[in-house]
Amino acid sequence: MPSTEVKYEYLEHTADAKFRAYGKTKEDAFANAAEAMFNVMINTSKVDCKHREDIIVNAPEIDELLVEWLSELLFLFEVDFLAFGEFKVENITEKDGEFELSGHACGEEIDLERHEIDTEVKAVTYNDLRVEETENGSMVQVTVDT
């Protein structure tokens, strides 16, 4: 894992966008993955935190939980026209064979004069998907269809 200050890095991929996100905890790595995905689409530093969207997702496996989290954020971007720049995952829990994530994203309605759309992300894929514990915390790897 890179230094603890690196939140995410982009990896070479022929057609899609692929990245690894890091964190001291799974929660941090999941939040950093969301930031990496949104930075594929827009410059998140230009997004103001005017609207908070609380999110709870469930899945039978931890890697599927990551896909559900990112897919829900992508859905809000595409359907509700919300651009997010800040992400927080409060908890990832496992109970009775089901994982649950509770978190939120903070952003605002997309304003095309301020939020230039760079690359369209069509979907979060299961291709080469990884959620791993490392010496320094957690690492997730994601490929998104662009």
NULUMZA-717266 format. One record per residue (C-alpha): residue number from 1; residue in three letters; chain; x, y, z. Coordinates in Angstrom, 2 decimals, decimal comma. Layout:
BEGIN
<site NUM 'ALA' 'A' <X Y Z>>
...
% end
This chain:
BEGIN
<site 1 'MET' 'A' <0,00 0,00 0,00>>
<site 2 'PRO' 'A' <1,27 3,49 -0,75>>
<site 3 'SER' 'A' <1,86 5,93 2,08>>
<site 4 'THR' 'A' <-1,05 6,50 4,42>>
<site 5 'GLU' 'A' <-1,61 9,93 2,89>>
<site 6 'VAL' 'A' <-2,59 8,51 -0,52>>
<site 7 'LYS' 'A' <-6,38 8,18 -0,67>>
<site 8 'TYR' 'A' <-6,57 6,56 -4,10>>
<site 9 'GLU' 'A' <-4,65 5,91 -7,31>>
<site 10 'TYR' 'A' <-5,72 5,23 -10,88>>
<site 11 'LEU' 'A' <-4,52 2,08 -12,62>>
<site 12 'GLU' 'A' <-4,01 1,46 -16,33>>
<site 13 'HIS' 'A' <-6,99 -0,09 -18,06>>
<site 14 'THR' 'A' <-7,62 -0,33 -21,79>>
<site 15 'ALA' 'A' <-11,23 0,89 -22,00>>
<site 16 'ASP' 'A' <-12,62 1,58 -18,54>>
<site 17 'ALA' 'A' <-11,45 3,43 -15,43>>
<site 18 'LYS' 'A' <-9,76 1,33 -12,75>>
<site 19 'PHE' 'A' <-8,55 2,49 -9,38>>
<site 20 'ARG' 'A' <-7,45 1,42 -5,91>>
<site 21 'ALA' 'A' <-8,59 3,27 -2,83>>
<site 22 'TYR' 'A' <-6,98 3,05 0,59>>
<site 23 'GLY' 'A' <-7,91 3,74 4,17>>
<site 24 'LYS' 'A' <-7,01 2,92 7,74>>
<site 25 'THR' 'A' <-10,39 1,16 7,88>>
<site 26 'LYS' 'A' <-12,76 -0,41 5,35>>
<site 27 'GLU' 'A' <-15,04 2,56 5,94>>
<site 28 'ASP' 'A' <-12,28 4,98 4,90>>
<site 29 'ALA' 'A' <-11,35 2,89 1,85>>
<site 30 'PHE' 'A' <-15,01 2,75 0,72>>
<site 31 'ALA' 'A' <-15,35 6,54 1,13>>
<site 32 'ASN' 'A' <-12,12 7,12 -0,80>>
<site 33 'ALA' 'A' <-13,35 4,80 -3,57>>
<site 34 'ALA' 'A' <-16,43 7,00 -3,93>>
<site 35 'GLU' 'A' <-14,23 10,09 -4,22>>
<site 36 'ALA' 'A' <-12,06 8,37 -6,83>>
<site 37 'MET' 'A' <-15,13 7,36 -8,87>>
<site 38 'PHE' 'A' <-16,58 10,87 -8,76>>
<site 39 'ASN' 'A' <-13,23 12,37 -9,78>>
<site 40 'VAL' 'A' <-13,40 10,23 -12,92>>
<site 41 'MET' 'A' <-16,62 12,09 -13,78>>
<site 42 'ILE' 'A' <-16,09 15,61 -12,38>>
<site 43 'ASN' 'A' <-13,64 17,74 -10,43>>
<site 44 'THR' 'A' <-14,93 17,15 -6,89>>
<site 45 'SER' 'A' <-13,01 20,15 -5,55>>
<site 46 'LYS' 'A' <-15,55 22,36 -7,36>>
<site 47 'VAL' 'A' <-18,53 20,74 -5,59>>
<site 48 'ASP' 'A' <-19,98 22,59 -2,60>>
<site 49 'CYS' 'A' <-21,53 20,71 0,29>>
<site 50 'LYS' 'A' <-25,09 22,08 0,12>>
<site 51 'HIS' 'A' <-27,02 18,80 0,28>>
<site 52 'ARG' 'A' <-26,40 15,71 2,40>>
<site 53 'GLU' 'A' <-27,69 12,35 1,18>>
<site 54 'ASP' 'A' <-27,83 9,57 3,78>>
<site 55 'ILE' 'A' <-27,25 6,14 2,30>>
<site 56 'ILE' 'A' <-27,78 2,62 3,64>>
<site 57 'VAL' 'A' <-27,02 -0,37 1,42>>
<site 58 'ASN' 'A' <-26,91 -4,12 2,06>>
<site 59 'ALA' 'A' <-25,25 -7,07 0,35>>
<site 60 'PRO' 'A' <-24,40 -10,70 1,15>>
<site 61 'GLU' 'A' <-20,65 -10,18 0,49>>
<site 62 'ILE' 'A' <-18,28 -7,33 1,32>>
<site 63 'ASP' 'A' <-17,20 -6,83 -2,31>>
<site 64 'GLU' 'A' <-20,85 -6,68 -3,39>>
<site 65 'LEU' 'A' <-21,40 -4,06 -0,68>>
<site 66 'LEU' 'A' <-18,75 -1,88 -2,32>>
<site 67 'VAL' 'A' <-20,54 -2,20 -5,68>>
<site 68 'GLU' 'A' <-23,89 -1,36 -4,04>>
<site 69 'TRP' 'A' <-22,43 1,75 -2,33>>
<site 70 'LEU' 'A' <-20,83 3,09 -5,50>>
<site 71 'SER' 'A' <-23,84 2,16 -7,66>>
<site 72 'GLU' 'A' <-26,20 4,03 -5,34>>
<site 73 'LEU' 'A' <-24,02 7,14 -5,57>>
<site 74 'LEU' 'A' <-23,87 6,81 -9,35>>
<site 75 'PHE' 'A' <-27,68 6,45 -9,44>>
<site 76 'LEU' 'A' <-28,08 9,69 -7,46>>
<site 77 'PHE' 'A' <-25,67 11,42 -9,84>>
<site 78 'GLU' 'A' <-27,52 10,25 -12,96>>
<site 79 'VAL' 'A' <-31,15 10,39 -11,83>>
<site 80 'ASP' 'A' <-31,23 13,19 -9,23>>
<site 81 'PHE' 'A' <-28,44 15,21 -10,91>>
<site 82 'LEU' 'A' <-26,45 15,39 -7,69>>
<site 83 'ALA' 'A' <-22,69 15,91 -7,75>>
<site 84 'PHE' 'A' <-20,89 14,86 -4,60>>
<site 85 'GLY' 'A' <-17,52 15,98 -3,32>>
<site 86 'GLU' 'A' <-17,44 14,62 0,23>>
<site 87 'PHE' 'A' <-18,06 11,04 1,31>>
<site 88 'LYS' 'A' <-18,27 9,42 4,73>>
<site 89 'VAL' 'A' <-18,94 5,81 5,63>>
<site 90 'GLU' 'A' <-19,92 5,67 9,29>>
<site 91 'ASN' 'A' <-20,23 1,90 9,67>>
<site 92 'ILE' 'A' <-19,83 -1,36 7,84>>
<site 93 'THR' 'A' <-21,35 -4,18 9,86>>
<site 94 'GLU' 'A' <-22,02 -7,87 9,35>>
<site 95 'LYS' 'A' <-25,05 -9,53 10,87>>
<site 96 'ASP' 'A' <-26,66 -12,86 10,04>>
<site 97 'GLY' 'A' <-24,59 -13,27 6,87>>
<site 98 'GLU' 'A' <-25,50 -9,82 5,51>>
<site 99 'PHE' 'A' <-23,26 -6,77 5,30>>
<site 100 'GLU' 'A' <-24,67 -3,29 5,81>>
<site 101 'LEU' 'A' <-23,10 0,07 5,09>>
<site 102 'SER' 'A' <-24,38 3,33 6,50>>
<site 103 'GLY' 'A' <-22,88 6,54 5,27>>
<site 104 'HIS' 'A' <-23,53 9,79 3,50>>
<site 105 'ALA' 'A' <-22,39 11,95 0,63>>
<site 106 'CYS' 'A' <-22,39 15,71 0,55>>
<site 107 'GLY' 'A' <-22,75 17,79 -2,60>>
<site 108 'GLU' 'A' <-25,11 19,84 -4,69>>
<site 109 'GLU' 'A' <-27,22 19,79 -7,84>>
<site 110 'ILE' 'A' <-25,14 19,58 -10,99>>
<site 111 'ASP' 'A' <-24,52 23,01 -12,49>>
<site 112 'LEU' 'A' <-22,96 22,57 -15,94>>
<site 113 'GLU' 'A' <-21,46 26,05 -15,76>>
<site 114 'ARG' 'A' <-19,41 25,00 -12,71>>
<site 115 'HIS' 'A' <-19,30 21,19 -12,94>>
<site 116 'GLU' 'A' <-17,70 20,12 -16,19>>
<site 117 'ILE' 'A' <-18,51 16,47 -16,87>>
<site 118 'ASP' 'A' <-15,23 14,79 -17,79>>
<site 119 'THR' 'A' <-15,97 11,08 -18,32>>
<site 120 'GLU' 'A' <-19,33 9,35 -18,15>>
<site 121 'VAL' 'A' <-19,34 6,39 -15,78>>
<site 122 'LYS' 'A' <-22,01 3,95 -16,97>>
<site 123 'ALA' 'A' <-21,73 1,32 -14,24>>
<site 124 'VAL' 'A' <-19,65 -0,13 -11,44>>
<site 125 'THR' 'A' <-18,40 -3,57 -12,50>>
<site 126 'TYR' 'A' <-17,33 -6,77 -10,75>>
<site 127 'ASN' 'A' <-14,29 -6,98 -13,03>>
<site 128 'ASP' 'A' <-11,14 -7,45 -10,91>>
<site 129 'LEU' 'A' <-13,04 -6,20 -7,85>>
<site 130 'ARG' 'A' <-11,11 -6,52 -4,58>>
<site 131 'VAL' 'A' <-11,62 -5,65 -0,91>>
<site 132 'GLU' 'A' <-8,56 -6,50 1,16>>
<site 133 'GLU' 'A' <-7,02 -5,91 4,54>>
<site 134 'THR' 'A' <-3,40 -4,69 4,33>>
<site 135 'GLU' 'A' <-0,61 -3,95 6,81>>
<site 136 'ASN' 'A' <-1,72 -0,31 6,89>>
<site 137 'GLY' 'A' <-5,49 -0,81 6,83>>
<site 138 'SER' 'A' <-7,73 -1,58 3,87>>
<site 139 'MET' 'A' <-7,51 -1,46 0,09>>
<site 140 'VAL' 'A' <-10,32 -1,72 -2,45>>
<site 141 'GLN' 'A' <-9,95 -2,06 -6,21>>
<site 142 'VAL' 'A' <-12,73 -1,05 -8,57>>
<site 143 'THR' 'A' <-13,26 -0,91 -12,32>>
<site 144 'VAL' 'A' <-16,03 1,30 -13,65>>
<site 145 'ASP' 'A' <-17,50 1,05 -17,15>>
<site 146 'THR' 'A' <-16,97 4,32 -19,02>>
% end
